[in-house]
């Protein structure tokens, strides 16, 4: 029994950590940021790769109208997911995302950013 416990403990120490979900790790524009110029796109950075065909990004103005153009897409790396934006006026914008990670787990969230000029 002791030998089994020692074996399990050793495996736990040498096994790489398993991440079960793609969590938001960062964004451009940053979460909650105030920016002087309107961005051309929103890029989300996740802790794990996402499946673009099963994931979405919506960006809305203060009135709830969509300000995206085109479909969300991978942005050069499976952990980066982006969507192009229409020309934005000053105001508060909400980013709403739903992603399915490469291991099929789903996560979602939302955040705001503000364009000041």
Buried (B, 14 or more C-beta within 10 A) or exposed (E): EEEEEEEEEEEEEEEEEEEEBBBBEEBBBEBEEEBEEBBEBBBBBBBBBBBBEEBBBBBBBEEEEEBBEEEBBBBEEBBBBBBBBBEBEEEEBBBEBBBBBEEEBEBEEEBBBBBEE
